[in-house]
C-alpha cells in the first residue's frame, strides 16, 4: 500500500470518473491506483489541456474536474489554464507531483516552490507533508473547489508521500534499489562462488510483510518478482551512510507514513454557498411591480449548480416572463429560439429598460466597466462574490440593491414569489419582449444579407473569392443536431459565430470566459465529449487558436473520443489585424498562411476535410463530417474564409 492508493480512494469516493494528465514519475502511484479503481485516466499532449479538460468537466457537471501533472515544468505548464479556470469560476482540483520532502531545496529534479506560484491563481492550495495528510487534504480540496465562488484548488503531493515506504530506503544510505533481474543475477553469481555469501545476500533482501504472511522466504520472494520490478537490498555495514544520517532518515520515513492506512472517511464534505434572504427577494419584487421594461442579464455563475440547477433556473426565467440576455455558460439555457431570450442589440435594450437584474454578471470590459448599464433604472446585482457585486460601481454605475447569493437560488425563489399577483405587469413585459425580439429579427435578417456578399482572400490568395464566414456559420447553424455542444476557441471567427450559431440547450456552449484565453478548444472538447458521450461536440476554431491544441487530435484518436473541429482559416490573427492596420498601417505579427490543418489532423489519426471556395457544397461537407464522426472518427474541416466588414470596429483590448 502507498499514498497513491489513498489519493485514488478519495477520488473514487467523490464520484470522479476521469483524471486528465500528462504522465510523470512523480505522480505514477495514484494514476495506477486510480485506473485500478475504475477511474478513466486520459493522458494528453500538453499539461495545459489536462486542466482545460478538467475545467470543462466542472462547468458541465457542477462538480470539480480533476487534472494531474508532474512536478516543476508539469505544474508551471498549467498556469494559464488554472488562471482561466479561476476567472471563469469553474470548480477544478489540480494534483501536482513534487520532489521528495527530504530533497526539496537541495537541487532535486524538477524541484520548485509550487505554492508561491499557485497561491495567487487558485482559491486554495496545500502541500501534503505526510501520507496521513492526503485524505483530509483532498476532501477539503473538493469542498473548497465547489463552495462559495467555485474555482481551482491545487494540492502538492511530494514523491516520498506518494510512493511505497520501501522506495524511501535508499535515501537513508542503508539500502540499494535493484531490478529483480540484477538481484537474481547477483544471487546466481554468489551461489557459484560461495554459499555463505549467497545466504548473506538473501538475508539482506527486504521482503514485504504481505509476502512474509504468505509464507515466502527471501529467495521465493525474489524469484516471484518480474525481472523489471524493484527489489531493495540492505547494504553491507561498511557501505552504509553515517549513523546520524541513517537515524534521521528512519525517523523521517516513520513520520511520513505513520498512521496513513488506518481507517478513514474518504467521502465528500458538505458544499456551501450563500443563499438569498427573504428581504432581498421582497425588495426585488417591489422594483418589478412598478417595472414595464425589466431585463435580466444571466452569466456563467448562474449555472454553478450544474444541470439540475440550470434546468430549474431556465424554468424560473420562463415563469417570470422577463426577457433576458444570456452569456458564457448560460448561453442556450432557454433553447435555440425562446421568445424571452434576446440575442441581439443588448446595448440598446439596456438603454430602454427600467429595471435590470444581473445574475452572476460583472460590469467588466464586457459591459464597458458599467458604462453600458442604464443611468436611471434600478440595477439589482446578485452574485456569490461580494467584491463583484459592486465592481466599478464607484466609477460608472450604481446598484440599487446588492444580493450576496447564489444567482440561481435567488432567481428560483423570486419566480416562486412572483407566481401570483403580476398579471398586468406580465402583459406589459410580454409586449416589451416582443419588441426586443422584433429588433433581433431585423438584425439577423441583415446578417443573412451580409452572408451573401463576396469575401476575398489575402496574401497568397489576394483577390480570390473565398468562403463568407457568415454563410459558413449559418449553414452550420442549419446542420447542428439538438444534442450538440459548441466549444468556442478563437477571436474573430468565434465572435462571428456567437452572433450566428445558437446553442441548442442548457450547458451546450463552452468559451474561455473573462480571461479571453486562446487555446481552450482541444481540452474543452475532450472534457465535454467524456461528460456527454452521446452529444456531437464541435470545436469552433480560429486558425490562430487552432495551433495551440491541434495535437490533441492524437489524444482523441488514442482514447477513442471523437469530436469535430471547424477551422475558420483566414490566414491571419484577424481580431488584432482588423484595428492594428487602420491605426498603425502595418500587419506586423498578424499574418499567417492558408495551412492545410486538415492534413495535420489526418496525420494524428483523424479525418480531414477542406472547403476552399463558395462554390463548394458546404452542407455536404458538414454532413460528411457528422457521418465520419458517428463512425468514431475525429474530424477537422479546414474552411478557407475571406474578409468581410462584419463586426468592423471591434477592438480586442
Phi, psi and omega in degrees: 000151182205177182299330178298326177297321180295319177301311182298322179300317181292316180300315180298317182293339178265010176074021180290127180258334185224141167240127177258131189208170162232128193299152177193146184300332182294335187245004182307319185304314184276340173293316179295314180297322180295316178298319179297334179269007175090009176275131182282122179260117183246110181267134185252183184259355173206138184302327182301326182283337173296317179289319177301320180295316178295323176302314180299319178300316179298318181294320186279338183250338186081001179243148185301130168280162185233131174235152180221133181222158180281178187289164172061247181302329177300316179288314183294333178292347182266354193305312182300316182292323179294316178296321177299318179297319179297314180293325181276353179060049178258136178285125183205139177246121177253123178257124182240132173289167180204160175301156179303142183305320183291340183254358181293135182081006182246012180091023180292156178302130175059028179277130180203157178280087181299322185299319181297327181281317189274335184303317182289345186242012177231163174289325188198141175216153186204144176251122178283119182263347175219160178296331179293338179287338193302306187296306180297327180293315181292323177298318177294322181300313179296320179297315181295321183298325185260343184276160177057232172275115182300156180178181182277147171232157182231133176236123178269132182235093181300154186302317183282352173275330184271319190282159176303149185298333178297331179292344181273345186302316181298335180298331182275359179072024181247343185222154174252147177255118181240156166287149181302324180297323178294316181297319179296319179294319178299316180298316180298319180295316181292324179297324179285341184261311185200120179297327180293317179292324177295318179295320178296321179297317180295324179296331184274355177286133179278117180254119181300155181303322182299320181291322178297317179297331179275007174083015181278137168269172184304319182292318178297319178298314181299314182292337180281346185278134172302150187303327184273351185282155183281147174227139183250130184235128178294137180285153171300154185304322183286353179252355183284159176292174180300157180301321180297318179295316179301314182296316181298316182291321178298318178296319179296315181299319180296317180293322183299322188243004181298128174069008186294328187254020172288164182302128182222161173267125183258343189289176188291146168274158183294138176268132181236152176201157184291140179247157183288151173264156177299326181296317181294323179291315182295323177295321178295320179299321179300318177296320184289329182297335178257006184268140174250336183226062179285159181215142177241130173252125185239126181247183186303322184301334180292347179258011187297340181275009174082193185304314183292316178299320180293322176296320178296321179294318178300317178297321180294320178297316179295322182291320182289327178080016179266128179297152186217158168247135184248136179227159178059226182293346179282345178305138179084357186301327180259012181090192190288322187204063180280144182297341179268348182267115181257129186252345186234155172059048178299320181301317179294319180297320180295327179289332184266339188288161180242357169209138176235131172247122180252112181260100180067023179253136183247135177284068177260208183300335182289339174242028179053041176060022180106347179293338179280354180273153182294148182276330186253331182288141177299136179244124180249120180251134179234124186201145174288335184264116183300321182296321183288342179300329184233022182301128181065012182296327181286348184260306193233351183206170181217123179282140174278330182209130174248133183236111178276095186199159167298124185300320180297311181300320179297312186287327176297317178294321178299317182296325179296317183282342177270359188300336180227154172088010180230034182302314181298313180299320182296324177297316178293320180294325179295319177298318178298316180295320179298321179295317178295322181292326178294320177296322177297316181298320179296319179295320182287330173296319178296322178295321178296322178295320179294334180291346180272349182286150177293145178235117189262150180278184181219176177056238182293344181241029182300132180081350181275135180283120178249190184285135174285121184300328178293321179294316179301314184287329176291326176290324174297318179302322180285340187263334187297134175283167183293336183264013185286152173238134182252128176249115186261115182220092179169185181254265187296314182296319180290321178298320176296318179302321183296337177275334190256314188267134185252119173304143189279339184192185182298143176054045179234020176221126179235117171232168186298325183100203191295337182283343176064035186285130169273148177104006182284343193303308184300315181287315179303315182296322179299310179297318183296317183292327178288323178289321181238072186298337181269357180270151173275116183258122181247127168268123173263105188250133161283159182291333176290309183291333178306323184296339183289322189224021178301329182297343178292352171301329174296319178297315179302320183290311183298321185262004178056056179237087189280127176230172176237137176239133174246114181261120172275095190265098177249016176054043183191154165274076192293326179303326179274315185300324188301333177247336178296317183294311177299324182285316190240002178055039178208141175253025182306134179069008180255339187276133171241190176241164176280078186283149178276075181298331181294329179288325175299317179298320179297319179296339180261013176096002180269188181242125185254139175227155182224138172239118188245348187208152175296346178281343178293153178278091185295316181299319180296322179293317178298319180290325176297320178299318180293322179294316179294322179296321178295337177274002177100008181264141167276136189237139172238124176257118179263104184255117179279110185251148179261181184271139172231172176262015176296136182063025179301134181097355178288125183252133188267041174224000000 
